[in-house]
Amino acid sequence: MTVAGSKHLKKEGMRPENLVQALKTIQQVEGHVSPESARAIAQQLRVPYSEVFSVATFYHLLSTESLGKYRIYVCTGITCYIKGNMENLKYLKSVLGIKDGHHTSSDELFTVEEVSCLSCCSHAPVVAVHMPDGTKRIVGRANPEVLQKMISELRLLAHKKGWVK
Amino acid sequence: MSWTLMDKCCPKCWHNPPSNPCPKYIECRIKGPLCHDSSECRKLRARRLNELMFGRHGIKVRVALASCTLAVGAADVYYAVQEFVRESGLAVDVDIVGCHGLDFIDPWIEVVKKGLPPAIYANVNPEEVSNIVSSYLSGDVSKAFAIKYRTGTAKGEFLVPTLDELEFWRKQVRLVGRNCGIINPESIEEYVARGGYLGLVRAIKKSPDEVIEEIRLAKLRGRGGAGFPTWIKWKAVKDQVSDVKYVVANAEEGDPSAFSNRLLIESDPFIVIEGMIIAGYVTGANKGYIFVGAEFDLAAERLKKAVEEARKYGLLGDNVLGSGFSFDVEVFQDAGRYTSGEETALLEEIEGKRSSPRVRPPYPVSRGLWGKPTVVNNVETLAHAAVIVREGWDRYATIGAEKSGGTKMVSVSGSVRRPGVYEVPIGTSVKTIIDGLAGGPPEGVKLKAIEVGGPAGGFLPASEMDVPLDYDELLKLGVAMGSGILIAIDEHKCIVDLVRQFMVFFVSESCGKCVPCRVGTREMLEILNRICCGEGGQEDLELLQELGETLKNASFCALGSGAPIPVLSTIRYFREEYLTHIREKRCPADTCPVSREVVRYEG
């Protein structure tokens, strides 16, 4: 676990009941919950490692694998589904070169996943981007043209910030 | 920070929350001062109330900032308004508001100037902002989408409808949503100015039993989906002997295509907190949690601000308004799982565990959070409770259906002209909502079905649209009201494909605790995949029904027993579509693999 991670963790509290919050914090600070971090949480909160792992793999917003800088969530709830978000999903994966069965681009800049609802169904189809700073952007009425523009903007920002490997 | 209504008006003002709690504090803010007599102070308070409406200089631009408007560019509109004000040098206040629920006008702004009709502008581009505001200020409202009322002073105001003249506004009854799109969701002052927290003031003047009686007479039933009478829950927790009790507000809203809770919280977080404090007072709980959905960052942020403000002014904390009752609220955000919306599963998550449901009984009312008696209510239910206590049960009970009083916020999406959130009396027909409020399908499109209640709700054929939106009436047709979701499905969509997509959702969201749900949903998906690929047989329909009944009867929680409802309701109403896939190896909507060259689904 990083120094920043453990500092944040201390703020969350150290009791077993803080487990979900602790995992969310580490996910936010470190980008994912690594086995080392999971072990550190287990020790500090006095929870079995198996339980930490079980909780970490249960929730959709927690990940035990490292993810891209930008996490793009494509809504596949029924409203977005009937408005054509499966095509957007396919488009994103192909334009970012993400193969079937995978979620993250080879430059580790983008992760594309499905989500069950982003609660903006009036503007379906909807796509959300979780930014590296923890903020979220919601993009309504998405189509390949809109998404192409969004990807370009995100790439530009990544270049400015020096996130590109 | 400039002076607000919440502050002391002069040194003589007795109120200094939270140090000297007083039941008259809230009324003193808006009708007062009541704690001392001063015509100066009265004028000051009246002037401030006026300022909230029209700004400090008589002109105000309100920009709607909520997830829905932000999704279509409201942030840029907000920057454009600020830019305009800076460049023009005009004395204009810029403020934010939540959303009315009329999502088809997003992004929208409202411009007000003393003496002119307040005007709402729809689908605003950042580039148009300066034109819109300039022409409004010059006294021309002809480009507005709607105005709030007429003053007879503006050009073009008789060409523009008032909100009340618009069918989709007039047919609503806005009780819990009365502040949505009207107040700044980050300003407790604006909430109080609109009569906020007067429900709490009334509640603490009564005994808990009297409040429970009001809720009972108002016929309030849970708005989360199950429709359980709220007063029974509250009484059960009140009657429990325990020194620690909890109130949990469920704002997980995990059902795909539900967005009314999100809109309510983002537009008026205060009403939820007020409802929670009342629930706490009635049941004897001292701590509340608001459990917010994983994607609801803005909602969580606004709730946290509203909680802080409430603490600052002694509405939360020790000795709330001098009642002797203490209450505090914490906001907890979900880590992302559909099961987290189940009332016992969310308690598990707050306790730091996986959100799998618990065995019931014992129900949360006797053993809930940390094993203590707990009220778990949907956020909208709590907001309704606040309205009932503030305005009295008698009027509330006359709105709505025979066994269920009041209104419901419904989320309408899909093939309609005016998607959005509408608040209607319970018992309003689905047809009125879809055609009257949401404007029906776009030109040249016919509706085939209405998906009611979300994934565990069910599909209603368009021919059954006269059914009233009411817990009991919908159940008779084999669908559930759920959290008030209506998705309009047009004739170009394949019902079997949509049901299959629902099942994909259930397979991925089943928590795995019980076999019927974990294995049953997977088996049902297999069969649906088979049918969509043209490999299904007649016996598959019976198999689906048999499996569906098993899931309904044997699943551990409502999510498992709700999973087969879309399948069962469509086999009941759209059997022909299944049969076309099976017998003719053809998809009538041409979307399933059976009609195309695509071979199979992944996984």
Interface residues (C-beta under 8 A of the other chain):
Chain A: R15 P16 E17 N18 L19 V20 Q21 L23 K24 V47 E51 S54 V55 F58 Y59 H60 L61 L62 C75 T76 G77 I78 T79 Y81 I82 D100 G101 V115 S116 C117 L118 S119 C120 C121 S122 H123 A124 V126 A128 T135 K136 I138 V139 G140 R141
Chain B: S67 C68 L70 A71 V72 D103 F104 D106 E253 G254 D255 P256 S257 A258 F259 R262 G293 A294 E295 F296 D297 Q333 D334 A335 G336 R337 Y338 E349 I350 E351 G352 K353 R354 S355 S411 S413 G414 S415 P419 G420 E451 P455 I487 I489 K493 L498 Q501 F502 V504 F505 S508 E509 C511 E602
